[in-house]
């Protein structure tokens, strides 16, 4: 049971990290465009 919970926890954590990284890339992309001056 504990092993299953750890597996689910890791999966949820990975999904959250992926989502956050995608959001960070969007924001970073906007900043990069402003920095370049396009």
N, CA, C and O atoms as a CHARMM CRD file, in Angstrom:
* protein
*
  152
    1    1 UNK  N      0.84400  -1.20900   0.00000 PROA 1      0.00000
    2    1 UNK  CA     0.00000   0.00000   0.00000 PROA 1      0.00000
    3    1 UNK  C      0.87500   1.25400   0.00000 PROA 1      0.00000
    4    1 UNK  O      0.62900   2.20000  -0.74800 PROA 1      0.00000
    5    2 UNK  N      1.90200   1.24100   0.85400 PROA 2      0.00000
    6    2 UNK  CA     2.78100   2.40600   0.93100 PROA 2      0.00000
    7    2 UNK  C      3.50800   2.62100  -0.38600 PROA 2      0.00000
    8    2 UNK  O      3.65400   3.75700  -0.83800 PROA 2      0.00000
    9    3 UNK  N      3.97100   1.52700  -1.01100 PROA 3      0.00000
   10    3 UNK  CA     4.68400   1.62700  -2.28500 PROA 3      0.00000
   11    3 UNK  C      3.77500   2.25000  -3.34200 PROA 3      0.00000
   12    3 UNK  O      4.22300   3.06300  -4.15100 PROA 3      0.00000
   13    4 UNK  N      2.49500   1.86700  -3.33400 PROA 4      0.00000
   14    4 UNK  CA     1.52300   2.40200  -4.29600 PROA 4      0.00000
   15    4 UNK  C      1.33900   3.89800  -4.06800 PROA 4      0.00000
   16    4 UNK  O      1.25400   4.67300  -5.02000 PROA 4      0.00000
   17    5 UNK  N      1.27700   4.30000  -2.78900 PROA 5      0.00000
   18    5 UNK  CA     1.10100   5.71600  -2.47200 PROA 5      0.00000
   19    5 UNK  C      2.31600   6.51900  -2.93300 PROA 5      0.00000
   20    5 UNK  O      2.18000   7.63800  -3.42800 PROA 5      0.00000
   21    6 UNK  N      3.49100   5.94400  -2.76700 PROA 6      0.00000
   22    6 UNK  CA     4.72000   6.62900  -3.20200 PROA 6      0.00000
   23    6 UNK  C      4.69800   6.79000  -4.70900 PROA 6      0.00000
   24    6 UNK  O      5.08300   7.83600  -5.23000 PROA 6      0.00000
   25    7 UNK  N      4.24600   5.75200  -5.41800 PROA 7      0.00000
   26    7 UNK  CA     4.17100   5.82700  -6.88100 PROA 7      0.00000
   27    7 UNK  C      3.22400   6.93700  -7.31500 PROA 7      0.00000
   28    7 UNK  O      3.55300   7.72700  -8.20000 PROA 7      0.00000
   29    8 UNK  N      2.05300   6.99600  -6.69800 PROA 8      0.00000
   30    8 UNK  CA     1.06600   8.02500  -7.04000 PROA 8      0.00000
   31    8 UNK  C      1.61700   9.40500  -6.68200 PROA 8      0.00000
   32    8 UNK  O      1.44100  10.36100  -7.43800 PROA 8      0.00000
   33    9 UNK  N      2.27900   9.50800  -5.53900 PROA 9      0.00000
   34    9 UNK  CA     2.85400  10.78300  -5.10900 PROA 9      0.00000
   35    9 UNK  C      3.89100  11.27300  -6.10400 PROA 9      0.00000
   36    9 UNK  O      3.92800  12.45500  -6.44600 PROA 9      0.00000
   37   10 UNK  N      4.73300  10.35400  -6.56800 PROA 10     0.00000
   38   10 UNK  CA     5.76500  10.72700  -7.53100 PROA 10     0.00000
   39   10 UNK  C      5.12600  11.17200  -8.84000 PROA 10     0.00000
   40   10 UNK  O      5.57800  12.14000  -9.45100 PROA 10     0.00000
   41   11 UNK  N      4.07300  10.47200  -9.27600 PROA 11     0.00000
   42   11 UNK  CA     3.39700  10.81600 -10.52200 PROA 11     0.00000
   43   11 UNK  C      2.78700  12.20900 -10.43000 PROA 11     0.00000
   44   11 UNK  O      2.93100  13.01800 -11.34500 PROA 11     0.00000
   45   12 UNK  N      2.10000  12.48600  -9.31200 PROA 12     0.00000
   46   12 UNK  CA     1.47300  13.79200  -9.12500 PROA 12     0.00000
   47   12 UNK  C      2.53600  14.88000  -9.07100 PROA 12     0.00000
   48   12 UNK  O      2.35900  15.95900  -9.63500 PROA 12     0.00000
   49   13 UNK  N      3.64600  14.58900  -8.38500 PROA 13     0.00000
   50   13 UNK  CA     4.73100  15.57100  -8.27500 PROA 13     0.00000
   51   13 UNK  C      5.30200  15.87400  -9.65400 PROA 13     0.00000
   52   13 UNK  O      5.57900  17.03100  -9.97100 PROA 13     0.00000
   53   14 UNK  N      5.48000  14.84500 -10.47500 PROA 14     0.00000
   54   14 UNK  CA     6.02200  15.04500 -11.81900 PROA 14     0.00000
   55   14 UNK  C      5.06300  15.87000 -12.66300 PROA 14     0.00000
   56   14 UNK  O      5.48700  16.74800 -13.41400 PROA 14     0.00000
   57   15 UNK  N      3.76000  15.58600 -12.53900 PROA 15     0.00000
   58   15 UNK  CA     2.76900  16.34400 -13.30500 PROA 15     0.00000
   59   15 UNK  C      2.80300  17.81700 -12.89700 PROA 15     0.00000
   60   15 UNK  O      2.72600  18.71000 -13.74100 PROA 15     0.00000
   61   16 UNK  N      2.92000  18.05700 -11.57900 PROA 16     0.00000
   62   16 UNK  CA     2.95800  19.42900 -11.07600 PROA 16     0.00000
   63   16 UNK  C      4.21500  20.14000 -11.57100 PROA 16     0.00000
   64   16 UNK  O      4.15300  21.29200 -11.99900 PROA 16     0.00000
   65   17 UNK  N      5.35300  19.45100 -11.51100 PROA 17     0.00000
   66   17 UNK  CA     6.60700  20.04600 -11.96700 PROA 17     0.00000
   67   17 UNK  C      6.53300  20.37100 -13.45200 PROA 17     0.00000
   68   17 UNK  O      7.00200  21.42300 -13.88700 PROA 17     0.00000
   69   18 UNK  N      5.93800  19.45800 -14.23500 PROA 18     0.00000
   70   18 UNK  CA     5.81400  19.68100 -15.66900 PROA 18     0.00000
   71   18 UNK  C      4.94600  20.90800 -15.94800 PROA 18     0.00000
   72   18 UNK  O      5.28300  21.75500 -16.77500 PROA 18     0.00000
   73   19 UNK  N      3.82100  20.98000 -15.23700 PROA 19     0.00000
   74   19 UNK  CA     2.90300  22.10700 -15.41600 PROA 19     0.00000
   75   19 UNK  C      3.58000  23.42300 -15.05200 PROA 19     0.00000
   76   19 UNK  O      3.48000  24.40900 -15.78200 PROA 19     0.00000
   77   20 UNK  N      4.27400  23.42300 -13.90500 PROA 20     0.00000
   78   20 UNK  CA     4.95700  24.64000 -13.45300 PROA 20     0.00000
   79   20 UNK  C      6.06600  25.03100 -14.42000 PROA 20     0.00000
   80   20 UNK  O      6.26500  26.21400 -14.69300 PROA 20     0.00000
   81   21 UNK  N      6.79100  24.03500 -14.94200 PROA 21     0.00000
   82   21 UNK  CA     7.88900  24.34500 -15.86100 PROA 21     0.00000
   83   21 UNK  C      7.33500  24.92900 -17.16100 PROA 21     0.00000
   84   21 UNK  O      7.94000  25.81900 -17.75800 PROA 21     0.00000
   85   22 UNK  N      6.18200  24.41900 -17.59200 PROA 22     0.00000
   86   22 UNK  CA     5.57000  24.95600 -18.81000 PROA 22     0.00000
   87   22 UNK  C      5.17400  26.40800 -18.59200 PROA 22     0.00000
   88   22 UNK  O      5.38200  27.24900 -19.46700 PROA 22     0.00000
   89   23 UNK  N      4.60000  26.71000 -17.41700 PROA 23     0.00000
   90   23 UNK  CA     4.19100  28.07700 -17.09800 PROA 23     0.00000
   91   23 UNK  C      5.42200  28.96900 -17.00900 PROA 23     0.00000
   92   23 UNK  O      5.41200  30.10400 -17.48500 PROA 23     0.00000
   93   24 UNK  N      6.48900  28.44500 -16.39300 PROA 24     0.00000
   94   24 UNK  CA     7.72400  29.21400 -16.24900 PROA 24     0.00000
   95   24 UNK  C      8.30500  29.52700 -17.62300 PROA 24     0.00000
   96   24 UNK  O      8.81600  30.62400 -17.85000 PROA 24     0.00000
   97   25 UNK  N      8.22700  28.55800 -18.54400 PROA 25     0.00000
   98   25 UNK  CA     8.75400  28.77300 -19.89100 PROA 25     0.00000
   99   25 UNK  C      7.95100  29.84400 -20.61700 PROA 25     0.00000
  100   25 UNK  O      8.51100  30.65600 -21.35200 PROA 25     0.00000
  101   26 UNK  N      6.63400  29.84300 -20.40800 PROA 26     0.00000
  102   26 UNK  CA     5.80100  30.85700 -21.05000 PROA 26     0.00000
  103   26 UNK  C      6.19900  32.24500 -20.56400 PROA 26     0.00000
  104   26 UNK  O      6.38200  33.16800 -21.35900 PROA 26     0.00000
  105   27 UNK  N      6.33000  32.38000 -19.24200 PROA 27     0.00000
  106   27 UNK  CA     6.70800  33.67000 -18.66200 PROA 27     0.00000
  107   27 UNK  C      8.11500  34.05300 -19.10300 PROA 27     0.00000
  108   27 UNK  O      8.37300  35.19800 -19.47100 PROA 27     0.00000
  109   28 UNK  N      9.02200  33.07400 -19.06000 PROA 28     0.00000
  110   28 UNK  CA    10.40400  33.33100 -19.45500 PROA 28     0.00000
  111   28 UNK  C     10.45900  33.72200 -20.93100 PROA 28     0.00000
  112   28 UNK  O     11.25300  34.57600 -21.32400 PROA 28     0.00000
  113   29 UNK  N      9.61500  33.09600 -21.73900 PROA 29     0.00000
  114   29 UNK  CA     9.58400  33.41300 -23.16400 PROA 29     0.00000
  115   29 UNK  C      9.16100  34.85700 -23.37900 PROA 29     0.00000
  116   29 UNK  O      9.73300  35.55900 -24.21300 PROA 29     0.00000
  117   30 UNK  N      8.15400  35.30300 -22.62200 PROA 30     0.00000
  118   30 UNK  CA     7.70400  36.68100 -22.73200 PROA 30     0.00000
  119   30 UNK  C      8.82800  37.64000 -22.35200 PROA 30     0.00000
  120   30 UNK  O      9.06600  38.64200 -23.02700 PROA 30     0.00000
  121   31 UNK  N      9.52000  37.31000 -21.24500 PROA 31     0.00000
  122   31 UNK  CA    10.61300  38.17200 -20.78500 PROA 31     0.00000
  123   31 UNK  C     11.72300  38.21900 -21.82800 PROA 31     0.00000
  124   31 UNK  O     12.29900  39.27600 -22.08900 PROA 31     0.00000
  125   32 UNK  N     12.02100  37.05300 -22.42600 PROA 32     0.00000
  126   32 UNK  CA    13.09700  36.99200 -23.41500 PROA 32     0.00000
  127   32 UNK  C     12.76400  37.90000 -24.60800 PROA 32     0.00000
  128   32 UNK  O     13.62300  38.63000 -25.10200 PROA 32     0.00000
  129   33 UNK  N     11.52300  37.84400 -25.05400 PROA 33     0.00000
  130   33 UNK  CA    11.12500  38.67900 -26.18400 PROA 33     0.00000
  131   33 UNK  C     11.26900  40.15600 -25.83400 PROA 33     0.00000
  132   33 UNK  O     11.70500  40.95300 -26.66500 PROA 33     0.00000
  133   34 UNK  N     10.90300  40.52300 -24.60800 PROA 34     0.00000
  134   34 UNK  CA    11.01400  41.92700 -24.20700 PROA 34     0.00000
  135   34 UNK  C     12.48600  42.33000 -24.11900 PROA 34     0.00000
  136   34 UNK  O     12.86400  43.43000 -24.52200 PROA 34     0.00000
  137   35 UNK  N     13.30800  41.42500 -23.58700 PROA 35     0.00000
  138   35 UNK  CA    14.73500  41.72600 -23.46000 PROA 35     0.00000
  139   35 UNK  C     15.37000  41.95200 -24.82700 PROA 35     0.00000
  140   35 UNK  O     16.19100  42.85300 -25.00000 PROA 35     0.00000
  141   36 UNK  N     14.98300  41.12900 -25.79200 PROA 36     0.00000
  142   36 UNK  CA    15.55000  41.25100 -27.13300 PROA 36     0.00000
  143   36 UNK  C     15.04900  42.52700 -27.79500 PROA 36     0.00000
  144   36 UNK  O     15.75000  43.14300 -28.59800 PROA 36     0.00000
  145   37 UNK  N     13.82500  42.91500 -27.44500 PROA 37     0.00000
  146   37 UNK  CA    13.28600  44.16100 -27.98400 PROA 37     0.00000
  147   37 UNK  C     12.46700  43.94500 -29.23700 PROA 37     0.00000
  148   37 UNK  O     12.28100  44.87300 -30.02300 PROA 37     0.00000
  149   38 UNK  N     11.96900  42.72200 -29.43900 PROA 38     0.00000
  150   38 UNK  CA    11.15100  42.44100 -30.62100 PROA 38     0.00000
  151   38 UNK  C      9.74100  42.99700 -30.39700 PROA 38     0.00000
  152   38 UNK  O      8.88200  42.87100 -31.27000 PROA 38     0.00000
